[in-house]
């Protein structure tokens, strides 16, 4: 069944096209709300928005994959109401733009996306950034890319109610396909880091879904804040990796949580060094150390994810593998030999099935040359 185009939905053409990619985090997990470093890169999967401004305050939104034959969902600017599922991300954008003092027009929107939800590829950040870019272009809003990312984070935290860090929105807004982005989440300073030409990234979905609006993600954040308070610092990454004895003296599980965050941020520094030196063995070892830390100290892995990581790590064409994203399900990222990714991902999925009876989905790295399209910068 073909999807209705913009004209079929709204009886007139779209005026604005924008898009934003999902991301895979290479290393630096659960460090972004602790003032630490992260190193994500864009995946080819993206959300595309078409928008036509309106002369009134109505907003109509149609989304492939969510809307049914009843047509677009609708609300009025200033009347955003939580609890309408995927529409909350769009309502959150107009709600935040108003709070930031911007005057915007009503609009008709059509959304499509290839970023899978709940797989750890930051589908909601791609949606927020793509929709923010569309309204920025439509209304000529004076918002730079960093401010746009911060607005996306506010959508998530203040409207949707997920207490996320800044990594996902910042890489969706400021990242470029084909390179990693080192982000210092304390200063929001960014630096592009090349991915070595001999390396290929595999992203493989375990099939276990996750969500960040409550539950364990929030618990981890609280534990980090409690650990920081006990250590007398405002953010956990104010504690140096060398100050292990202070961390070891914390009561469990705060000791393990703090150890993960502080050592993980230090691993980002090491990873940038390894990638710049084309040292894929070292980069793979850092992936393995990061996964062990997430599993044993931060407790965000699952038996299924561990099985998938083990299957990947055992492959002869893989340098290392780890859980990526918030955890409790979702996808893994593996660093593989370029040109060998198709065979490696096939073997990993087969080994995972043999161990767990679950089907893994290769989201990136199935073919030798996944298309990477340039992100829309408007
Ligand atoms: C989610 C959040 C991010 C980050 C990661 C864990 O993706 O949106 O801000 O905290 O989890 O690294």
Boltz pocket constraint, residues with backbone or C-beta under 6 A from the ligand:
constraints:
  - pocket:
      binder: B
      contacts: [[A, 25], [A, 28], [A, 29], [A, 30], [A, 31], [A, 32], [A, 33], [A, 122], [A, 164], [A, 165], [A, 166], [A, 167], [A, 168], [A, 212], [A, 325], [A, 326], [A, 327]]
      max_distance: 6.0
